[in-house]
Amino acid sequence: MTVGTAISRIWPTPATGPLTDAELATLYGRADGPHLRVNFVASADGAVTLDGYSAGLSGEPDKRVFGLLRMLCDGLVVAAGTLRHEGYRAVRLSEPRRAWRREHGLAEYPTLVVVSGSLRLDPTQAAFADAPVRPLVLTRSAVEPPPGLTEVAELIRCGDDRVDLAAGLAELRRRGLHQLLCEGGPYLFGALTAADLVDELCLTVAPLLAGAGPGRITAGDASPPRELPLRHALAADDGTLMLRYARE
Ligand SMILES: NC(=O)c1ccc[n+]([C@@H]2O[C@H](COP(=O)([O-])OP(=O)(O)OC[C@H]3O[C@@H](n4cnc5c(N)ncnc54)[C@H](OP(=O)(O)O)[C@@H]3O)[C@@H](O)[C@H]2O)c1
């Protein structure tokens, strides 16, 4: 992509000069084994949205890393709430990014995985209807899909009263989706944290104060704190920080 705002590494070793897409892809990388990476953008005062959406927080540097993280994953996991609210479209990648995937022996597109307890999903939403790869829906038993959903997506039922996320992720890995990227939202992140399933958090901090009102990047039931060491810190010329935390 055309790069207007330079991104540089500032920690652990400051690097001179802006990072290329290839260098960014190497810095974020793909893990050796099964791995769940979560990606969020927040304001400097911790808001998850501006005027109800993430778009107001996401400048060009965040969009660049957001796209690169999609390029690196096998499965793109998103909660039904975020899919509905943000009006997710079909997962598309530019030709250079598809070429990168082919060169690295990956499927041309990652598989979209939607997490929904209610199956209140619209099969005509572009995320399903135009998907280049048939999306998967992690749900629970005995929930009736709306008409047309099973024509555009495959249901994976795991758990009775609630979606058993550990079982769901294990099934995704059984199907070859080892590197998972979760794009939120807050309730799904909270549940993944509570189940101790998060290996990595990529957090973009936008240089602005959103003020009181919006929630945090995590929501739902409380869970014990978990250590997650910082692995790198990048800074863009517009003041955006891109932080990568990951467990050993
Ligand atoms: N700043 C960012 O990077 C970022 C990223 C993503 C989203 N957001 C923002 O977050 C907001 C959307 O959040 P939200 O409150 O709707 O939360 P959410 O976590 O996106 O969605 C909640 C819904 O997703 C499904 N879900 C989530 N966790 C589940 C679990 N453990 N088991 C079963 N189903 C689960 C359920 O769908 P069903 O109702 O179908 O059961 C639930 O009602 C939007 O304003 C969006 O803009 C911001």
The ligand as an SDF file (V2000), in Angstrom:
LIG
                    3D

 48 52  0  0  0  0  0  0  0  0999 V2000
  -11.6520   -0.3000   19.1090 N   0  0  0  0  0  0  0  0  0  0  0  0
  -11.6490   -1.4910   18.5400 C   0  0  0  0  0  0  0  0  0  0  0  0
  -10.5900   -1.9890   18.1280 O   0  0  0  0  0  0  0  0  0  0  0  0
  -12.9280   -2.2760   18.4350 C   0  0  0  0  0  0  0  0  0  0  0  0
  -12.8890   -3.6000   17.9820 C   0  0  0  0  0  0  0  0  0  0  0  0
  -14.0920   -4.3140   17.9070 C   0  0  0  0  0  0  0  0  0  0  0  0
  -15.2770   -3.7130   18.2920 C   0  0  0  0  0  0  0  0  0  0  0  0
  -15.2670   -2.4410   18.7380 N   0  0  0  0  0  0  0  0  0  0  0  0
  -16.5350   -1.8100   19.1460 C   0  0  0  0  0  0  0  0  0  0  0  0
  -17.1680   -2.6280   20.1020 O   0  0  0  0  0  0  0  0  0  0  0  0
  -18.5820   -2.4670   19.9840 C   0  0  0  0  0  0  0  0  0  0  0  0
  -19.2600   -3.8200   19.8420 C   0  0  0  0  0  0  0  0  0  0  0  0
  -19.1470   -4.4590   21.0290 O   0  0  0  0  0  0  0  0  0  0  0  0
  -20.2690   -5.4220   21.6580 P   0  0  0  0  0  0  0  0  0  0  0  0
  -20.7060   -4.8470   22.9190 O   0  0  0  0  0  0  0  0  0  0  0  0
  -21.3030   -5.7620   20.6170 O   0  0  0  0  0  0  0  0  0  0  0  0
  -19.3800   -6.7090   22.0150 O   0  0  0  0  0  0  0  0  0  0  0  0
  -18.8850   -7.8700   21.0720 P   0  0  0  0  0  0  0  0  0  0  0  0
  -17.9550   -8.7050   21.8860 O   0  0  0  0  0  0  0  0  0  0  0  0
  -18.4100   -7.3470   19.7790 O   0  0  0  0  0  0  0  0  0  0  0  0
  -20.2090   -8.6650   20.7230 O   0  0  0  0  0  0  0  0  0  0  0  0
  -21.0330   -9.2370   21.6820 C   0  0  0  0  0  0  0  0  0  0  0  0
  -21.8690  -10.2910   20.9780 C   0  0  0  0  0  0  0  0  0  0  0  0
  -21.0000  -11.1950   20.2980 O   0  0  0  0  0  0  0  0  0  0  0  0
  -21.3410  -12.5290   20.6160 C   0  0  0  0  0  0  0  0  0  0  0  0
  -20.3830  -12.9890   21.5840 N   0  0  0  0  0  0  0  0  0  0  0  0
  -19.3480  -12.3210   22.1430 C   0  0  0  0  0  0  0  0  0  0  0  0
  -18.7030  -13.0970   23.0170 N   0  0  0  0  0  0  0  0  0  0  0  0
  -19.3310  -14.2730   23.0240 C   0  0  0  0  0  0  0  0  0  0  0  0
  -19.1300  -15.4850   23.7210 C   0  0  0  0  0  0  0  0  0  0  0  0
  -18.1620  -15.6300   24.5970 N   0  0  0  0  0  0  0  0  0  0  0  0
  -19.9890  -16.4810   23.4920 N   0  0  0  0  0  0  0  0  0  0  0  0
  -20.9840  -16.3360   22.6150 C   0  0  0  0  0  0  0  0  0  0  0  0
  -21.2280  -15.2250   21.9060 N   0  0  0  0  0  0  0  0  0  0  0  0
  -20.3950  -14.2090   22.1270 C   0  0  0  0  0  0  0  0  0  0  0  0
  -22.7460  -12.4530   21.1750 C   0  0  0  0  0  0  0  0  0  0  0  0
  -23.5590  -12.4060   20.0160 O   0  0  0  0  0  0  0  0  0  0  0  0
  -25.0590  -12.9400   19.9450 P   0  0  0  0  0  0  0  0  0  0  0  0
  -25.8630  -11.7720   20.4280 O   0  0  0  0  0  0  0  0  0  0  0  0
  -25.2660  -13.2220   18.4920 O   0  0  0  0  0  0  0  0  0  0  0  0
  -25.1730  -14.1320   20.8260 O   0  0  0  0  0  0  0  0  0  0  0  0
  -22.7320  -11.1270   21.9060 C   0  0  0  0  0  0  0  0  0  0  0  0
  -23.9970  -10.5710   22.0720 O   0  0  0  0  0  0  0  0  0  0  0  0
  -18.8600   -1.6000   18.7770 C   0  0  0  0  0  0  0  0  0  0  0  0
  -19.1000   -0.2790   19.2000 O   0  0  0  0  0  0  0  0  0  0  0  0
  -17.5390   -1.6860   18.0280 C   0  0  0  0  0  0  0  0  0  0  0  0
  -17.3180   -0.5190   17.2730 O   0  0  0  0  0  0  0  0  0  0  0  0
  -14.1260   -1.7050   18.8110 C   0  0  0  0  0  0  0  0  0  0  0  0
  1  2  1  0
  2  3  2  0
  2  4  1  0
  4  5  1  0
  4 48  2  0
  5  6  2  0
  6  7  1  0
  7  8  2  0
  8  9  1  0
  8 48  1  0
  9 10  1  0
  9 46  1  0
 10 11  1  0
 11 12  1  0
 11 44  1  0
 12 13  1  0
 13 14  1  0
 14 15  2  0
 14 16  1  0
 14 17  1  0
 17 18  1  0
 18 19  2  0
 18 20  1  0
 18 21  1  0
 21 22  1  0
 22 23  1  0
 23 24  1  0
 23 42  1  0
 24 25  1  0
 25 26  1  0
 25 36  1  0
 26 27  1  0
 26 35  1  0
 27 28  2  0
 28 29  1  0
 29 30  1  0
 29 35  2  0
 30 31  1  0
 30 32  2  0
 32 33  1  0
 33 34  2  0
 34 35  1  0
 36 37  1  0
 36 42  1  0
 37 38  1  0
 38 39  2  0
 38 40  1  0
 38 41  1  0
 42 43  1  0
 44 45  1  0
 44 46  1  0
 46 47  1  0
M  CHG  2   8   1  16  -1
M  END
$$$$
